[in-house]
C-alpha cells in the first residue's frame, strides 16, 4: 500500500508542477499585455456565452434576447445558437462567485493550465516520462494556447476535453473494455455539445474505437461499441430533443450552421478589391438574413439555403473560398491589407498575436519531423492525428478563423516533440491490446541472445532470466529452455503505464532435432514486494 501511494504521488508531482507554471504564464500574459482590466465577455461570441450564463443564474433559462425581426424582437427566447456545455460551466461558476467575468477569466486560466498538465499524462502514455514532461512545459509557454484566456470563448474548455479524450483513447487502444468505452462515449458527448465541429470529431473517434475493438475482440466489440454509443447518446439526445422542440425545427446540436454557411460562402468574399476580409465572414449578409427572420428556425433555414445555393451555383468560387480558408488556417490572423494589422481574435493586442504566429511556425515543422520519426508505430498516434485532421477539415470547409485551430494545438505541440522518440516497431500482433510475441534468439551453450535479455530487463526492471532444461528423449541431453521466474518488483514512480501485463506467446514446445530456435514464454505478474 505504501509503495502504491508513493507511486501515485510521484506520478502527480510533475503534472501539478506544470499546472502551476502554466497558471503563472497565463496570469503574467494577462497582466503584461495592455487591457488587464478589459471585460473578457465584451467581444465576439463571449457576449452570448456570458449572457446565457447570467440568464440561467437569474432563473430565466437558456435564453438570449432575439435580435431578429418579427413581433418577438428583443424578447428573451430559448436559443440553440450556442452549444450548452460552456454556458452551463459559466453558469455554475457564477452561481458560486456571483456574476463575475473576472472569475470566469481565472477559470479559463485554470482550464488551460489543466490541459498542459494533462499533456504530461498523455506524453507519458505515448512516448515516455521525459517527452511527457517536455510536452507539458512546452504547452505551458506555448502562445497559441495561452492566448485564448483573453476572451470567454469555448476554445479552452473544448481543448481540455480533446486532450482528455486522447488519454482515454490510448487506454482503450491498449485494453478495450465496455466500462472505459462508456466513459469515452461521455467525453465524446461533451465534445459534441461544446463546439459545433465536435460532432465530426466524435464521429471519427467513435469509428476509430470500433476499428480497435474489432481487431482486439471480434464479436466482443459489440458491447464495447454499445457502451460508447450509450455514453454519447445519454448527453446528446436530451439536448437535441429539447432544442428541436423549443426552436420548432430539427436542431443538429446548434442553429449556428445557418449563419456559418451564409457568412462563409458568399460572393462578396471573392471581391479582393473590397473592404471585407478574404474568405472571412460576410457580416452584412448574415445580418440581413437575421433581421428578416421572425424566429430562430427561419434564421437557421434561410442561412443554410443561402450558403448551399452559392456552393451549388458557384463550385469554382466555393473551392476558391476553401483555399482562402486554408491559408487562414495554416497562417494566423491575416487580412487582405497584409499580415498586419492583425485581426483581434482572440486577443486585441497585436504583440500577443505575433507571438502566436511565430510559435506556430516553429512548432509545425517540428511536428512534421516528429510524425516522420514515429511512422513505424502509427497505431498509438492515430487518435491524435485523426483529431488534427478532422478539426482542420471542418475548419477549412466551415470558415477557418484562426482560433478554430486552437483545439488541435496540443496535438501540434505534442507531435513537435516526437522527433526525440526513436521509431518503435508496431509488431505483427493482431491485437492492439497485447505486445508482439517475444522470440528468443539462438540458445547456444545455455546463453540467451542479448536483444531478448535487453528487452526483458527493460520491462521487468532487472528481473533475472534463467535457462532451464527438460529431459531429452532416451536419456539424451536436456532441451534448452528459457524460463522467466515469477518474482516481485517495485514499479518505478515515473512509469508511464503499468509495467505488468500478460503477453500472448507461442507455446514453448521442445526444440525439434536439428533446430536451435526456442520461444520465450512468460507472464509478468503484479506482485507487491514483501517485507516493505
LUMBA-510122 format. One line per 8 residues: number of its first residue (from 1); for each residue y negated, z negated, x negated of C-alpha. Coordinates in nm, 2 decimals, always signed. Each point is the difference from the previous one (the first is absolute). Layout:
N
NUM> Y/Z/X | ...
This chain:
532
1> +0.00/+0.00/+0.00 | -0.24/-0.08/-0.28 | +0.07/+0.33/-0.17 | -0.06/+0.19/+0.32 | -0.33/-0.19/+0.05 | -0.12/+0.08/-0.35 | +0.10/+0.37/+0.05 | -0.20/+0.03/+0.32
9> -0.30/-0.17/-0.16 | +0.02/+0.23/-0.30 | +0.01/+0.31/+0.22 | -0.30/-0.11/+0.20 | -0.22/-0.10/-0.30 | -0.10/+0.35/-0.11 | -0.07/+0.14/+0.35 | -0.22/-0.31/+0.07
17> -0.19/+0.06/-0.32 | -0.05/+0.36/+0.08 | -0.12/-0.10/+0.35 | -0.26/-0.23/-0.15 | -0.12/+0.26/-0.25 | -0.03/+0.26/+0.28 | -0.20/-0.24/+0.21 | -0.24/-0.06/-0.28
25> -0.04/+0.37/-0.07 | -0.08/+0.08/+0.36 | -0.24/-0.29/+0.05 | -0.18/+0.10/-0.32 | -0.02/+0.36/+0.11 | -0.16/-0.10/+0.33 | -0.24/-0.22/-0.18 | -0.08/+0.24/-0.28
33> -0.09/+0.31/+0.20 | -0.31/-0.01/+0.22 | +0.05/-0.10/+0.36 | +0.18/-0.33/-0.04 | -0.16/-0.11/+0.33 | +0.07/+0.33/+0.18 | +0.19/-0.03/+0.32 | +0.34/+0.15/-0.06
41> +0.05/+0.07/+0.37 | -0.32/+0.21/+0.03 | +0.11/+0.35/-0.09 | +0.28/+0.25/+0.08 | +0.32/-0.10/+0.17 | -0.08/-0.37/-0.08 | -0.24/-0.01/+0.29 | +0.29/+0.06/+0.25
49> +0.24/-0.23/-0.18 | -0.25/-0.28/+0.00 | -0.10/+0.05/+0.37 | +0.36/+0.01/+0.11 | +0.07/-0.33/-0.18 | -0.31/-0.16/+0.15 | +0.08/+0.11/+0.35 | +0.35/-0.14/-0.03
57> -0.12/-0.34/-0.12 | -0.25/-0.01/+0.29 | +0.27/+0.07/+0.26 | -0.11/+0.36/+0.07 | +0.33/+0.16/-0.11 | +0.06/+0.30/-0.21 | -0.32/+0.17/+0.10 | -0.29/+0.20/-0.13
65> -0.32/+0.12/+0.16 | +0.07/+0.35/+0.14 | -0.23/+0.24/-0.19 | +0.09/+0.31/+0.20 | -0.15/+0.14/+0.31 | +0.07/-0.07/+0.37 | -0.06/-0.31/+0.21 | +0.16/-0.24/-0.24
73> -0.23/+0.07/-0.29 | -0.08/-0.32/-0.19 | +0.27/-0.21/+0.18 | +0.26/-0.19/-0.19 | +0.33/+0.18/+0.06 | +0.35/-0.02/-0.15 | +0.03/+0.24/-0.29 | +0.28/+0.15/-0.21
81> -0.24/+0.16/-0.25 | +0.10/-0.25/-0.27 | +0.36/-0.11/-0.07 | +0.04/-0.37/+0.08 | +0.13/-0.18/-0.31 | -0.32/-0.03/-0.20 | -0.22/-0.10/+0.30 | +0.25/-0.26/+0.10
89> +0.00/-0.13/-0.36 | -0.38/-0.03/+0.00 | +0.01/-0.17/+0.34 | +0.25/-0.26/-0.13 | -0.24/-0.06/-0.29 | -0.30/-0.03/+0.23 | +0.18/-0.25/+0.22 | +0.04/-0.22/-0.30
97> -0.33/+0.05/-0.18 | -0.23/+0.12/+0.28 | -0.15/+0.35/+0.00 | -0.06/+0.04/-0.37 | +0.00/+0.34/-0.18 | -0.04/-0.20/-0.32 | +0.33/-0.17/+0.07 | +0.15/+0.34/+0.08
105> -0.11/+0.13/-0.33 | +0.17/-0.29/-0.18 | +0.31/+0.08/+0.21 | -0.01/+0.36/-0.14 | -0.02/-0.15/-0.35 | +0.31/-0.21/+0.06 | +0.20/+0.28/+0.15 | -0.09/+0.24/-0.28
113> +0.09/-0.26/-0.26 | +0.33/-0.06/+0.18 | +0.07/+0.37/-0.04 | -0.04/-0.03/-0.37 | +0.23/-0.31/-0.01 | +0.26/+0.19/+0.20 | -0.02/+0.29/-0.25 | +0.13/-0.25/-0.26
121> +0.31/-0.05/+0.22 | +0.04/+0.37/+0.07 | -0.04/+0.08/-0.37 | +0.27/-0.26/-0.09 | +0.24/+0.16/+0.25 | -0.05/+0.35/-0.12 | -0.06/-0.02/-0.37 | +0.03/-0.36/-0.13
129> -0.23/-0.30/-0.04 | -0.22/+0.14/-0.28 | -0.10/+0.31/+0.20 | -0.04/-0.21/+0.31 | -0.25/-0.23/-0.18 | -0.20/+0.29/-0.13 | +0.00/+0.17/+0.34 | -0.14/-0.31/+0.16
137> -0.28/-0.06/-0.24 | -0.09/+0.37/-0.01 | -0.02/+0.00/+0.38 | -0.22/-0.31/-0.01 | -0.26/+0.19/-0.20 | +0.05/+0.35/+0.15 | -0.33/+0.11/+0.17 | +0.16/+0.22/+0.27
145> +0.16/-0.31/+0.14 | -0.27/-0.27/-0.03 | -0.27/+0.25/+0.12 | +0.15/-0.04/+0.35 | -0.11/-0.36/+0.04 | -0.36/+0.11/+0.07 | +0.07/+0.10/+0.36 | +0.20/-0.15/+0.29
153> +0.24/+0.30/+0.01 | +0.37/+0.00/+0.06 | +0.08/+0.15/-0.35 | +0.06/-0.33/-0.17 | +0.25/-0.14/+0.25 | +0.17/+0.34/+0.03 | +0.05/+0.01/-0.37 | +0.15/-0.34/-0.02
161> +0.25/+0.09/+0.28 | +0.09/+0.32/-0.19 | +0.09/-0.20/-0.32 | +0.19/-0.25/+0.21 | +0.20/+0.29/+0.15 | +0.08/+0.13/-0.35 | +0.13/-0.34/-0.11 | +0.23/-0.02/+0.30
169> +0.11/+0.36/-0.05 | +0.11/-0.07/-0.35 | +0.22/-0.29/+0.13 | +0.14/+0.23/+0.26 | +0.08/+0.26/-0.26 | +0.21/-0.26/-0.19 | +0.17/-0.16/+0.30 | -0.07/+0.16/+0.34
177> +0.07/-0.25/+0.28 | -0.10/-0.04/+0.37 | -0.21/-0.32/-0.05 | -0.21/+0.14/-0.28 | -0.03/+0.33/+0.19 | -0.14/-0.18/+0.30 | -0.27/-0.16/-0.22 | -0.07/+0.35/-0.14
185> -0.04/+0.13/+0.35 | -0.25/-0.27/+0.08 | -0.21/+0.10/-0.31 | +0.02/+0.36/+0.10 | -0.12/-0.09/+0.34 | -0.30/-0.18/-0.15 | -0.08/+0.31/-0.21 | +0.01/+0.21/+0.32
193> -0.25/-0.24/+0.18 | -0.24/-0.04/-0.29 | -0.10/+0.35/-0.09 | +0.05/+0.33/+0.20 | +0.19/+0.17/-0.28 | +0.23/-0.30/-0.02 | +0.22/+0.16/+0.25 | +0.08/+0.28/-0.24
201> +0.07/-0.25/-0.27 | +0.24/-0.20/+0.22 | +0.19/+0.32/+0.10 | +0.05/+0.11/-0.36 | +0.11/-0.35/-0.12 | +0.24/-0.04/+0.30 | +0.16/+0.34/-0.09 | +0.03/-0.12/-0.36
209> +0.18/-0.32/+0.12 | +0.24/+0.21/+0.21 | +0.09/+0.20/-0.31 | +0.05/-0.31/-0.21 | +0.21/-0.17/+0.27 | +0.22/+0.30/+0.06 | +0.07/+0.04/-0.37 | +0.09/-0.36/-0.04
217> +0.17/-0.09/+0.33 | +0.09/+0.32/+0.18 | +0.10/-0.12/+0.35 | -0.16/-0.34/-0.07 | -0.34/+0.17/-0.03 | -0.04/+0.00/+0.38 | -0.06/-0.37/+0.04 | -0.25/+0.01/-0.30
225> -0.20/+0.28/+0.16 | +0.02/-0.16/+0.34 | -0.14/-0.32/-0.14 | -0.29/+0.19/-0.18 | -0.08/+0.19/+0.32 | +0.00/-0.32/+0.20 | -0.26/-0.15/-0.23 | -0.23/+0.30/+0.03
233> +0.04/+0.03/+0.38 | -0.05/-0.37/+0.05 | -0.36/+0.03/-0.12 | -0.09/+0.36/+0.09 | +0.13/+0.04/+0.35 | -0.20/-0.28/+0.16 | -0.33/+0.13/-0.15 | +0.06/+0.36/+0.10
241> +0.10/-0.10/+0.35 | -0.31/-0.23/+0.04 | -0.24/+0.25/-0.15 | +0.13/+0.29/+0.20 | -0.02/-0.19/+0.32 | -0.35/-0.12/-0.06 | -0.14/+0.32/-0.14 | +0.17/+0.22/+0.27
249> +0.17/+0.24/-0.23 | +0.28/-0.02/-0.26 | -0.14/-0.16/-0.31 | +0.19/+0.09/-0.33 | -0.10/-0.33/-0.16 | -0.37/+0.08/+0.01 | -0.25/+0.23/+0.17 | -0.16/+0.08/-0.33
257> +0.20/+0.32/-0.03 | -0.24/+0.18/+0.23 | -0.32/-0.06/-0.20 | +0.19/+0.05/-0.33 | +0.12/+0.35/+0.10 | -0.34/+0.10/+0.14 | -0.19/-0.15/-0.29 | +0.21/+0.14/-0.29
265> +0.08/+0.35/+0.15 | -0.34/+0.14/+0.08 | -0.16/+0.34/-0.09 | -0.31/-0.19/-0.12 | +0.19/-0.15/-0.29 | +0.05/+0.35/-0.15 | -0.38/+0.05/-0.01 | -0.05/-0.07/-0.37
273> -0.37/+0.07/+0.02 | -0.05/-0.26/+0.27 | -0.08/-0.37/-0.03 | +0.34/-0.14/+0.10 | +0.26/-0.12/-0.25 | +0.26/+0.25/-0.10 | +0.32/-0.07/+0.20 | -0.13/-0.34/+0.11
281> -0.08/-0.07/+0.36 | -0.19/+0.19/+0.27 | -0.18/-0.31/+0.14 | -0.21/+0.21/+0.24 | +0.30/+0.17/+0.16 | +0.19/-0.33/+0.05 | -0.32/-0.16/+0.14 | -0.03/+0.28/+0.26
289> +0.36/-0.04/+0.11 | -0.05/-0.38/+0.02 | -0.32/+0.02/+0.21 | +0.15/+0.25/+0.24 | +0.32/-0.21/+0.05 | +0.01/-0.24/+0.30 | +0.29/-0.20/-0.16 | +0.21/-0.05/-0.31
297> +0.29/+0.22/+0.13 | -0.23/+0.29/+0.05 | -0.16/-0.06/-0.35 | +0.35/+0.01/-0.15 | +0.11/+0.31/+0.18 | -0.32/+0.21/-0.06 | -0.01/-0.09/-0.36 | +0.36/+0.10/-0.05
305> -0.07/+0.33/+0.18 | -0.30/+0.08/-0.21 | +0.18/-0.06/-0.33 | +0.32/+0.18/+0.10 | -0.20/+0.30/+0.14 | -0.17/+0.04/-0.34 | +0.33/-0.02/-0.19 | +0.15/+0.26/+0.23
313> -0.29/+0.24/+0.00 | -0.10/-0.04/-0.37 | +0.32/-0.05/-0.20 | -0.17/+0.11/-0.32 | -0.29/-0.23/+0.06 | +0.24/-0.29/+0.07 | +0.18/+0.06/-0.33 | -0.33/+0.01/-0.18
321> -0.10/-0.34/+0.15 | +0.33/-0.14/-0.11 | -0.08/+0.13/-0.35 | -0.34/-0.18/+0.02 | +0.18/-0.32/+0.11 | +0.23/+0.03/-0.30 | -0.29/+0.01/-0.23 | -0.16/-0.30/+0.16
329> +0.33/-0.19/-0.01 | +0.07/+0.05/-0.37 | -0.36/-0.04/-0.10 | -0.22/-0.26/+0.16 | -0.32/-0.02/+0.21 | -0.15/+0.34/-0.07 | -0.21/+0.21/+0.22 | -0.13/+0.35/-0.01
337> -0.31/-0.10/-0.19 | +0.22/-0.10/-0.29 | +0.20/-0.30/-0.12 | -0.32/-0.21/+0.02 | -0.13/-0.14/+0.22 | +0.33/-0.14/+0.12 | +0.10/-0.08/+0.36 | -0.05/-0.36/+0.10
345> +0.37/-0.06/+0.09 | +0.12/-0.25/-0.08 | -0.28/-0.14/-0.21 | -0.37/+0.07/+0.04 | -0.04/-0.04/-0.37 | +0.03/+0.31/-0.22 | +0.11/-0.20/-0.31 | +0.31/-0.14/+0.19
353> +0.10/+0.34/+0.12 | -0.04/+0.15/-0.35 | +0.23/-0.27/-0.14 | +0.26/+0.09/+0.27 | -0.03/+0.37/-0.10 | +0.06/-0.07/-0.37 | +0.29/-0.24/+0.06 | +0.17/+0.25/+0.22
361> -0.01/+0.27/-0.26 | +0.13/-0.23/-0.26 | +0.29/-0.13/+0.22 | +0.10/+0.34/+0.15 | +0.11/+0.18/-0.33 | +0.18/-0.32/-0.11 | +0.18/+0.00/+0.34 | +0.12/+0.35/-0.07
369> +0.13/-0.10/-0.34 | +0.17/-0.30/+0.16 | +0.16/+0.22/+0.26 | +0.15/+0.22/-0.27 | +0.13/-0.29/-0.20 | +0.20/-0.15/+0.29 | +0.13/+0.33/+0.13 | +0.36/-0.10/-0.10
377> -0.01/-0.28/+0.26 | -0.18/+0.14/+0.30 | +0.18/-0.21/+0.26 | -0.19/-0.33/-0.06 | -0.34/+0.19/+0.00 | +0.07/+0.20/+0.31 | -0.18/-0.23/+0.26 | -0.31/-0.02/-0.21
385> -0.02/+0.37/-0.05 | +0.06/+0.06/+0.37 | -0.28/-0.24/+0.08 | -0.24/+0.19/-0.23 | +0.11/+0.35/+0.12 | -0.02/-0.10/+0.37 | -0.34/-0.16/-0.02 | -0.13/+0.29/-0.20
393> +0.13/+0.26/+0.24 | -0.13/-0.18/+0.31 | -0.34/-0.04/-0.17 | -0.02/+0.36/-0.11 | +0.07/+0.12/+0.36 | -0.20/-0.26/+0.18 | -0.31/+0.00/-0.21 | +0.02/-0.17/-0.34
401> -0.30/-0.22/-0.03 | +0.07/-0.16/-0.33 | +0.06/-0.35/+0.11 | +0.30/+0.12/+0.19 | +0.18/+0.02/-0.33 | -0.04/-0.37/-0.07 | +0.33/-0.10/+0.17 | +0.19/+0.20/-0.26
409> -0.21/-0.12/-0.30 | +0.26/-0.27/-0.08 | +0.26/+0.27/-0.03 | -0.22/+0.19/-0.24 | -0.08/-0.31/-0.20 | +0.37/-0.10/-0.01 | +0.12/+0.35/-0.11 | -0.27/+0.02/-0.26
417> +0.18/-0.29/-0.18 | +0.34/+0.15/+0.03 | -0.05/+0.21/-0.32 | +0.10/-0.32/-0.18 | +0.34/+0.01/+0.17 | +0.29/+0.18/-0.17 | +0.20/+0.23/+0.23 | +0.29/-0.18/+0.16
425> +0.31/+0.19/+0.10 | +0.05/+0.00/+0.38 | +0.38/+0.02/-0.05 | +0.25/+0.17/+0.22 | +0.07/-0.27/+0.25 | -0.01/+0.10/+0.36 | -0.13/-0.33/+0.11 | -0.36/-0.09/-0.08
433> +0.09/-0.37/+0.05 | +0.22/-0.02/-0.31 | -0.04/+0.09/-0.37 | +0.20/+0.28/-0.15 | +0.35/-0.08/-0.12 | -0.01/-0.12/-0.36 | +0.26/+0.19/-0.21 | +0.11/-0.17/-0.32
441> +0.02/+0.20/-0.32 | +0.30/+0.05/-0.22 | +0.19/-0.33/-0.07 | +0.11/+0.02/-0.36 | +0.12/-0.30/-0.18 | -0.11/-0.23/+0.28 | -0.37/+0.09/-0.03 | -0.20/+0.12/+0.31
449> -0.25/+0.27/-0.04 | -0.35/-0.12/-0.08 | -0.18/+0.17/+0.30 | +0.21/-0.18/+0.25 | -0.04/-0.33/-0.18 | -0.38/+0.05/-0.01 | -0.02/+0.07/+0.37 | +0.20/-0.30/+0.09
457> -0.19/-0.22/-0.24 | -0.33/+0.10/+0.16 | +0.14/-0.05/+0.35 | +0.17/-0.33/-0.05 | -0.24/-0.16/-0.24 | +0.25/-0.01/-0.29 | +0.32/-0.07/+0.20 | +0.30/+0.05/-0.24
465> +0.21/+0.31/+0.04 | +0.36/-0.06/-0.09 | +0.30/+0.23/-0.07 | +0.34/-0.10/+0.14 | +0.33/+0.17/+0.01 | +0.29/+0.04/+0.25 | +0.35/+0.04/-0.12 | +0.10/+0.36/-0.05
473> +0.32/+0.16/+0.12 | +0.33/-0.09/-0.17 | -0.17/-0.28/-0.20 | -0.24/+0.24/-0.17 | -0.35/-0.08/-0.11 | -0.23/-0.13/+0.27 | -0.23/+0.24/+0.18 | -0.37/-0.05/-0.10
481> -0.21/-0.15/+0.28 | -0.36/-0.10/+0.02 | -0.06/-0.32/+0.20 | -0.33/-0.15/+0.12 | +0.03/-0.37/+0.03 | -0.12/-0.18/+0.31 | -0.27/-0.23/-0.15 | -0.33/-0.16/+0.11
489> -0.34/+0.09/-0.13 | -0.36/-0.08/+0.07 | -0.20/+0.28/+0.15 | -0.33/+0.06/-0.19 | -0.31/-0.09/+0.21 | -0.15/+0.34/-0.07 | +0.29/+0.20/+0.13 | -0.11/+0.28/+0.23
497> +0.30/-0.05/+0.23 | +0.32/-0.19/+0.03 | +0.21/+0.06/-0.31 | +0.32/-0.07/+0.17 | +0.17/+0.27/+0.20 | +0.34/+0.16/+0.06 | +0.05/+0.35/-0.14 | +0.22/+0.26/+0.13
505> +0.26/+0.09/-0.27 | +0.32/+0.20/-0.05 | +0.31/-0.20/+0.00 | +0.10/-0.09/-0.36 | +0.35/+0.15/-0.01 | +0.20/-0.01/-0.32 | -0.10/+0.25/-0.26 | +0.24/+0.29/+0.01
513> +0.20/+0.10/-0.30 | -0.21/+0.21/-0.24 | -0.33/-0.10/+0.15 | -0.25/-0.24/-0.14 | -0.24/-0.03/+0.30 | -0.05/-0.33/+0.18 | -0.21/-0.09/+0.30 | -0.21/-0.31/+0.01
521> +0.04/-0.20/+0.32 | -0.21/-0.30/+0.07 | -0.20/-0.18/+0.26 | -0.31/-0.21/-0.06 | +0.00/-0.32/+0.19 | -0.30/-0.23/+0.07 | +0.14/-0.32/-0.15 | -0.24/-0.29/-0.04
529> +0.02/-0.15/-0.35 | +0.17/-0.33/-0.01 | -0.13/-0.32/-0.15 | -0.36/+0.09/+0.06
